[in-house]
Amino acid sequence: MSRNPTEQGRANLAATPASSNGANTTAATDYAFTWSNGPVNHVMVQNNTSANVQWELDASTSNGSPILAPGATLLFDVALTTLHLLTAANQNVNGSSASNIVVKGWL
């Protein structure tokens, strides 16, 4: 059974990423991802890279932040304004290639 809201006959509640979000992370630098229509209530982060991705919710990342391993997916049901990511090397975010970090949010 599909969990896509549109396929279940409900309105699509997907949030729009802010145009100010960078296309990729910068190595060893906190990357902030936001949504143009404000805070979201549900977030999915999928690490399709071959490297660990450190993350924080509404707080800057550091080397002590939780780690999302390669191939792993996080799902949060939490009110969130900014998702912060930290990578050891530059990584694409929501890119068109298979090796990128995918971030989705829903209202």
Secondary structure, 3 states (H helix, E strand, C coil): CCCCCCCCCCCCCECCECCCCCCECCCCCCEEEEECCCCEEEEEEEECCCCCEEEEECCCCCCCCCEECCCCEEEEEEEECEEEEECCCCCEECCCCCCCEEEEEEC
